[in-house]
């Protein structure tokens, strides 16, 4: 039974790393004295950033105040799932947290984003995020039930891969410090991804500290920057939605698998009942036996009720719907990143970045154009 296709519609873990690698640079060194002196008397021609004229006259070289970036971002991240509840045809939701176990579930996403930005202050960049993504959820899980000895066994396993379309919007800010070609940037953004399978857009918050250095090339305004840093993701945990049963179940062989599952539940319930009835009155009062009996009955009842309800929904699969609720989170909130950017001119920059370690892998490639505002 591939009822886990349902789970693939439950959540989107799509986090876009959007960061403009330019900064306000302090001109230092004797060989740069002529440039520093020229900045002190030069009239700053743009309205932004605020205090741009004063900062430029103090010997800081400002980037163009506005920019537009186009980025491609790809990410594959493992997630954890708990508090899973499922219902059919707007009936009651059944808590499956005790009987469903997930094994290496993940979300993969590829996205194209556009990021307009401005330098509001010489040390503060603010930006917007607009993107289209194709997230893919990959689920591996099983239904587990106990026997009379409290040994749990899997009665059904499932794995699935489902693709979706998503639209993302958001905003962010990046405080920076630049000193003689080195810099520290603290990127932060919030975004919402609208997916048809979810009741409301999925929220994510990203924090990305980076520490780097820029190496000037022979030609004016050309340079290469390199950096290392971290990437921290927080996503809104609660997810609820409603989806057609035919979109989440592979109906081929589903009825047979449900019937087999119901049979295994009944078989284990008989074993538990026989074990309990075979105990003496004193043994039935033993707290350990009581706990074992209650746990087995609760899990078997949960599995039996869910499978029986699913069995009924399969009889009208063409018109049946599935309602769901769960809590999701990234398996690891942090991973390590390295990146580089080639500045062809003050107008044009090319960027590459990779993230790894932990349970998340990501890559970004971007093109940025800057202009005065």
N, C-alpha and C positions, 0 to 999 in steps of 0.2 A: 504494500500500500504506500503510495506516495503522498499521503496527506500532508507531509512536510512541505510540499509545494506551497501550502497555506502560509507556513512560517516565512517563506521567502518574500511574501508580500507584506510582512509585518513591520519591517523596519528598513530604513535607509541609513547607512553610516557613510555619509559622503562629506568629506571635509576638504576644503580647498585652501591651499597655502598660497596666499597672494601677498607679495611683498616687493616694493619698489626699491631696488638696491642703488639708491643715490642718496647723498647726504651733504650737509653743510661742512665744508672743509676749511680748517684753519691753515693759512699759508705761513710756513715757518722756514727758517734756514736762510743763511746769507745769500745763497745763489738765487733765492726767490724774493730778495728784498725789493727789486724793481717792480715785480708784479704786486707785491704787498703795498708798495707806495702808490701805485696806480689805482688800486682799489679804494684808497683813502680819499681820493679826489674825484673819482668817477661817479657820475650821477647814476643811481640805480633806476632802470627804466620801467620796472613792473610794479603793480599794486600789491602783489603777493610775493613772498610771505610778509605778514605784518612785521614791522621793524626791519624790513629787508635793507633799506638804505643805511640805517645805523649799523647793522651787523656787517654789511659789506665794507663800510668805511673803517671798521675795526680790524680789517685784514682777513675776513672770511670770504671764501669763494663759494657763491651760492649756485646750486643747480637751477635749471629752468623750473619755474614755479608750478607748472601743470604738466600732466602726462597722461598717456593712454597706453595701456598694456593689453596684449593678447597673449594668453597662456594656455598651454595644454597641460593638464594635470592627471596623473594616473596613480591609483592607490589600491592596495590590497591589505585589509586589516581583519584580524580575528576579533570576534565579539563574544560576549557572554550573554545568556538569556536566562531570566528567572521570572517567577510570578506569572506563568503562562496560563491564560484562561481562554477557552474556546467554546462557542455556542453555535447553534444552527437555526436558521429561519427566525431570527429575533427571539429565540427562546432563552432560557437561563444560560449563563456562562459557567463552564465546568473548569475548576482549577486542576491543571495537569502537572503542576510543578513537581509533585512527588513521583509520578510515573513516567515522565518524559525526560530523557537524558540526552544532552547535546554533545557532540564530539567534533571539535574543530570547525565550528561555523564561522563564516567570514563574509565580508562585503567587499566587492571589487567595484571600482568606479573609474570611468574615464570622462573627462570634462573639458570643454572649451569655455574659457571665461574672458570677459572684458572688464578691465579695471581702470576707470578714470580716477585720477588723484590730483590733489593740490598740496603744496606746502603752505599750511595755514600759518605756522610759525617757522623760524629758521631751524628749529629742532623737532618739529612735529608735522608729520605727513598724515593726511586723512584721505580715505578713498572709499569708493563704492564697489560692489561686486555684482556682476550680472553673468549668469552662466547657464549652459545646457549640459546635462550629464546623462550617461547611460549606466546606471548602477546595476550590478548583478549580485544577487545573494546566493550563497552556496551553503546548504544545510546538510549536516549529517547527524542523525538522531535515531532514537529507538524508544519503544514503549516497554517498560520493565514492570514486572509484578513479582511478589514474594510467594513462597510456598510455606508449608507448615513449619519448617525449620528456619524460617526467616532468611532463606537464601533467595536472592533476587535473580531473575532470569529475563532475558529479552524475548518478547513474543512477537515483535515486529520491528524491523529496521527500515530506514528510509533515507534517501539522499536526493537532493534536487538542486537545480540551478535555474533561476528565473531572472529575466531581464526586464528592466523598466526604463521609462523616460522621466527625467526630473528637470525642473527649472529652479535655479538657485538665485537668491538675491541677498544682499547683506551690506555691511559697512565695517570699516576698521580704522585703526590709527597706529602709527609707528613713531614713537619717540626715538630720537637718535642722538648720538654724540660722535662728532668726527674730529680727530686730532692728528694733523700731519700725515694723512693717508690711512690711519687706522680708525676704526669705528666700532661702536656698540649700538645695536638696534634691538628694540623690544616690540615685536610685531604682535598685535592683538586684533582679532576680528570676530564678528558674530554673523552667522548666516542662517537662512531658512530655506530648506529644499522642499518644493511642492511635488508630491508624488501621488498619483491617482489612487493608489491602494491605501493611503493613509487618510484619516479623518482631518488632520491638520498638518501644516508643513513641519518637517523635522528640523529642530533647532540644534546648532552646534556652535561651540566657542573654541577658538584656537589661540594659543599663546606660543610664540616662536622667538625666543632670544637667540641672537646671532652675534658672534665676535669675529671681526675680519680685518683685512688689510688690503689696501689698494696699491698696485704697482704701476707707476707711470711709464708709458712708452715714449719713444723718441718724438713722435708727431704730437703736436699740441692737442689736448683734450682726449687723447686716446689712452686707455688704461685697462688693466685687468684686475678685478677684485676676486679674492678668495675668502671663504668664511667657513666656520664650523658653528654648530649650535644645537638646539633642541627643538622638539615639536611636541606640544602637549594638546590633547584633544579632550574636550568635554562635550557630550551629547545629551540632549534631554532624554531621560530614562523611560518615561511612560509613553507607550505607543498603543493607539487604539485604531480600529478600522473595520471595514465591512467590504466583503468581496464575494463574487459569485463562486459557488462550489465548483462549477465546471472549470473555473480558472485556476483552481488550486489542487485538483485531484486528477490523476491519470486514471480514467474510469476503466481502462483495460485491466482486468484482474483485481480491481479494487474490492468488489463484492466478495470474492473468494478469500482475500486476505482478511477482511473484516470478520467473515464467518469463522475463519481459523482462529483469529484472536479471541472472539467470544467463546469459542470452545475451550481454549487454553485457560481463560479466566475461570470458566465453570469448573474445569478439572482441578485447578489449584484451590478454588473455594471448597471443593469437596475434601481435598486433602487437609485443609486447615480445619474444617468442621470435624472431621474424623479425629484429628489430633486433639482438638479441644475436648471432644466428647470422651476421649480415652483417658483424660486426666482425672485424678481423684479430686474430691472437693477441696482438699488442702492445697493441691497443686494448682487448682484454678484460682486460688486466692494469692498465689505467689506473684508479687509485683512484676517480676521478670516475665512470667508467662502471660500475665494480663497485658503488659505493654506489647509483647510479641503478637498476641491475638488481636489487639486493637489496631496495631499498625497494618497487619495483614488484611484485616477486614476493610479498613479504610482504603487501602490501595486497590484492593480487588473491586470494591464497590465503585471507586472512581474510574478504573479502567473499564469495568463492565457497563457503567452508565454512559460513558463517552462512546464506546464502540456501538452500543445499542442505539443511541441517538444518531450516530453517523450512519448506521445501517438504515434507519428510517429516512434520513436525508438522501441517501443514495437512490431510494425509490422514486424520488422526484428531482434527480440531479440537475435536470435542465433548468429548473426554476429555483432551486435551493440556494441560500446564501449562508455565508460564514461570518460570524462576528468574533473579534479577538481583542485581547488586551495582554500586554507583557511589559517587562522592564528589561531594557537592553543597556549595554555598556561596552566600551572597548576593553579588550583583555589587558592591554597595557596602555596607560595614558600617555607615556613618554616614548619617544624614539630619538635617535641621533641623526643629524643632517649635516651634509657638506655641500658647498655650492661654489659657483664661479660665475662671473659676469664680464663680458667684453664690452667696453664702451667704445664704439666706433667714433662717436662724436658726442657733443653735449646734447644732441637731439636723439641719437639712436643707440640702444643698448640691446645685447643678446644675453640671455641668462639660462643656465642649467643648474639643477639642484637634485640631489638624491637623498632619501631618508631610509634608514635601515636600523637593525638591532631591535630586539623585542619581537613583537608579533605584528609589526606593521612595516610594509615596504611601499615607497612612493617615489615618483619621479616628476619633475616639472621642467618644461621648456617654454621660454617666453621671449617676446619681442616687445620693446618699449620705445615709444616716441615721446619726446618732451618738448615743450614750448613755453614761452613766457606768457604770463597772464597778469 
